[in-house]
Amino acid sequence: MNRDNKGVEKNKAKYSKTKFYLVFAALVALLAGISHLMGLSPLKEKALPSPSQDRGNEYSMREDTCEQRISMVSLEDTEKGADSLSDVFYSPKVWSYPECFNDSNATQLIAAERNGIQPADNRERVEELVAAGQLTNISISPYYIVEDLTHSMPYLVPKAQLLLNTIGINFVDSLQSKGFELHLPVVTSVLRTSHDIQRLQQGNINSVTNSCHCYGTTVDITYNRFMPLTGQTPTRYDDNLKKVLAEVLFDLKAQELCYVKYERLQACFHLTVR
């Protein structure tokens, strides 16, 4: 065998498949050890989101960073609208009421105009819309309680009634799974006529003329009162019940079923069906 052939055989032995796999395995093991020591986690393969999933992914990313945000939430969220720590709490989903529920009236108004009725001037016109099947009476329901209404009427378009039913069902289901006493959410405001708006503005300077409540798509659900299933006296100022209701609304908002605004002055979640 000449010198060239010997060199070829030597190189083949040096770069054989067996040796290559052994070296590769050793490198992988070394990198894994370094990753473990440094507290790194392997990257998880993720599918690229479709445009319709973008909003859902936004909420997922917020949930992933929730724990990091909690450490500085008292300062950050106070600057963004939370005037006390009662507006801020630890939750896998919701970290701040004002920040998580900040859909403006302008945003909700677009959805109201798209999904609702033509605003009614008076209550007689509302009754005509009810008779025509455009509005549904929500006064009595096993899923929620409607308070005595003074400046609105208990009517919604069918799509909004379905959303309200879903909120009540999910709320009770969540309470049961968490081991809390079962309660129903309390609705404090529903459909308003132009005449109702005028009367409301006499005592509420924050009331707007072109309100989402005029379209039968919008309700206010208080977070300060909840009705227990076993009693007639509402439970007041219960932080756990408020948090559970917030999580239910957050899920529905993430599913793009509604817009929600946290109202501190009116002590309610103001929401409009999408």
Residue, then its C-alpha position, 0 to 999 in steps of 0.5 A: m500500500n502506497r503512502d497516499n492510500k495509507g493517508v486515505e485509510k487514516n482519514k476514514a478512520k479519523y472521521s468514521k460515522t461512529k466517531f461522528y455520532l459519539v462526538f455529536a452526542a457529547l456536544v448535545a449532552l454538554l449543551a444540555g448540562i450548561s442549559h440546566l445550570m443556567g436555568l434555561s428551558p428548551l424552546k418550544e415549537k410554536a405554530l405561526p398564528s393566523p390573523s384571527q388568532d392575533r388578539g388571542n395570542e396577545y392575551s396569552m403573552r399577557e398571561d405569561t408575563c403576569e407574575q413578573r408584572i405583579s412585583m411592580v403593579s402597585l406603582e405601574d397600575t396606579e399611574k394607569g388608573a388604579d387608585s388603590l390596590s383594590d383595583v389590582f390583584y394576582s390572577p392567572k388572567v387579570w392583573s389590573y381591572p382598569e388595564c384589562f378592561n379598558d375598551s372605550n365607549a367609542t369602541q363599544l359604540i361601533a359594536a352597538e351600532r352594528n349589532g343593535i336596534q335604532p335608538a328609541d325616543n320613548r318607551e312606547r317605541v321600545e314596546e313596539l320593537v319587543a312585539a316585533g321580536q327585535l328585543t327580548n325581555i331579560s327581567i327574569s332569568p336563572y342565570y343573573i339578577v336584574e335590579d329594579l331599573t329606574h333609568s333603563m328598561p330590561y330589554l336586549v337584542p337576542k345576541a346580547q341576551l345570549l352573552l348575558n346568559t353565558i356570563g351567568i352560567n360561567f360565573v356560577d360554574s367558576l365559583q363552584s370549581k373554586g369552592f366558593e358559595l354560589h352567587l348570581p351576577v347583578v345587572t344594574s342598567v340595560l336599554r335606555t331611550s332618548h328620554d331616559i338619557q335626558r333624565l339621567q343627565q340631570g343627575n349624572i354629568n358623565s352620562v353621554t347622549n349617544s350611549c351604547h345602552c340605546y342600542g340594546t347591546t349593552v349592560d352594566i354588571t355591578y362588582n359590588r353586589f352579588m345575589p346568593l342562590t340560597g338567600q334574598t340579601p345580596t353579598r356586598y364588597d366581596d373581593n373573591l366574587k369580584k375577581v371571579l366575575a372579572e376572570v369570566l369576563f376576561d375569557l369572553k373578551a379574549q374570545e372576542l365575544c364582548y367589549v368591557k370597560y371597568e367603571r370605578l365611579q359607577a362600580c360596574f363592568h360596562l360591556t357590549v356584545r361584539 
